[in-house]
Amino acid sequence: MTVTGEAVKEMRQQRGWSTYDLAREIGCNQSTVWRIENGGVITPVMERVLHQFIRKSQTMAKRVDRARKMKLYRRVHG
């Protein structure tokens, strides 16, 4: 799967992060994140880092969803 700037931006925004927050999380500078999100070239190393970030984001989203479902279940079933 090829990482696109659009996918990176979407994941970042879903978390409510700024480009600075994402840059700090993945270990690069803010201008690199901006360049990637706006169609810049993604190096192979950065692509691997971004894949890890996306997988981590997806895992966290599943956990949050599962927790919300459990909370709703408990509320309904006492």
KOLZA-599683 format. One record per residue: x, y, z of N, C-alpha, C, O in turn; residue in three letters. Coordinates in pm, whole numbers, plus 50000, padded with zeros to 5 digits. Layout:
<sites>
XYZXYZXYZXYZALA
...
</sites>
This chain:
<sites>
500834988250000500005000050000500885012450000501765013950085MET
500635021149906501385033649898500715044049986499505045749983THR
501525050950063501015061550150500855074150067501755077849991VAL
499715080750081499495093350011499455104750112499175102650230THR
499735116550064499655128350150498245130250203498065134650317GLY
497255127050121495855128350163495555119150281494875123250376GLU
496065106750277495845097250386496515102050514495945100850622ALA
497715107450500498425112550617497645124150679497465124650800VAL
497195133250596496445144850645495155140450714494785145750819LYS
494455130750654493205125850711493435119750849492695122750943GLU
494445111350862494755105150991495135115751094494725115151210MET
495925125351051496345135951143495135143851192495005146651311ARG
494255147351101493085155151137492115147151223491455152851311GLN
492005134151200491135125751282491585126051428490765125151519GLN
492865127151448493395127951585493305142051643493505144151762ARG
493005151651557492965165451604494345171451623494535180651702GLY
495305166251549496685170751561497005181551459496405182151352TRP
497965189851494498525199451400499655192551324500055181351358SER
500165199251221501325193551150502515192651245503335183451234THR
502605202051337503685201751437503565189251524504565182551551TYR
502355186051570502145174251655502565161451583503245152951640ASP
502155160151457502525148351381504025147651359504635137051373LEU
504615158851326506065159251305506815154451429507765146651420ALA
506375159051544507005154951670506805140051693507725133151738ARG
505615134851661505315120651682506165111451593506625101051639GLU
506375115351468507095106451376508585110051362509325103151292ILE
509005120751428510435123951430510965131351309512065128551262GLY
510185140751259510665149151150510275163551180509755166451287CYS
510525172451086510125186251112508785189351046508315182050959ASN
508185200251090506845204051046506775206350896505765203150832GLN
507825211950839507805214450695507775201450615507215201050505SER
508365190850668508315177850602506885172650597506435167750493THR
506175173650709504775169350714503955177550615503155171850540VAL
504135190550614503395199150523503655195250378502735194350297TRP
504925192850346505315189250209504675175850168504185174450056ARG
504685166050258504075153050229502575154550204502045149150107ILE
501905161950292500465163650280500065171250153498945169850105GLU
500975178950102500675187049984501305181749856501565189249762ASN
501545168549854501955162049731503445160549710503885156749601GLY
504225163349811505675161749798506075147149793505295138249825GLY
507305144849753507835131249741508015125249881508525131849972VAL
507575112849895507735105650022508865095550003508755086449921ILE
509945097250078511085088150067510695074450121509745073450199THR
511405064050082511105050650133511145049750286510305043050347PRO
512105056350348512195056050494510985062950556510385057750650VAL
510615074650503509455081750556508175073850531507255074350613MET
508105066750420506925058550392506765047750498505645045150543GLU
507865041450538507785031250643507315037450775506495031650846ARG
507845049150807507445056050930505945059450925505235057551023VAL
505495064250811504085067950797503175055650801502065056350855LEU
503635044450745502855032050755502665028250902501565024450943HIS
503725029350980503625026251122502645035551191501835031251274GLN
502695048451158501785058151217500335054851180499455055351266PHE
500085051451054498735048351010498215035751080497075035351125ILE
499055025351088498645013051158498325015951304497325011151358ARG
499175023851367498955027651507497645035351521496885032951616LYS
497365044451429496125052151432494915043151417493915044851486SER
495005033451326493885024251304493645015551426492495013051463GLN
494715010851489494595002751609493955010651721493085005651792THR
494395023051738493825031551843492345034351815491545034551909MET
491985036551691490585039151656489725027051689488605028551739ALA
490225015051663489485002851695489295001551845488214997651891LYS
490335004751922490225003952068489205013852122488415010552210ARG
489225025952069488265036152112486855031652078485945032952160VAL
486665026351958485355021551917484885010252008483725010152049ASP
485755001052038485414989852126485034994952265484074990052325ARG
485785004752316485495010352448484135017352448483375016252544ALA
483835024552341482525031252332481395021152329480355023252392ARG
481585010352257480554999952250480344993552388479204990952427LYS
481424991052460481314985252594480594994852688479774990552769MET
480905007552678480265017552763478765018052734477955018652826LYS
478395017852607476985017852568476305005052617475185005552669LEU
476954993752600476404980952645476134981352796475064977152841TYR
477074986252872476904987153017475784996453056475044993953151ARG
475645007252981474585016853009473215010652981472265012753057ARG
473115003152873471834996852835471494985052925470344983252964VAL
472514976952958472264964553032472584965453181472534955453252HIS
472904977353225473134979553369474354973253415474684974253534GLY
</sites>
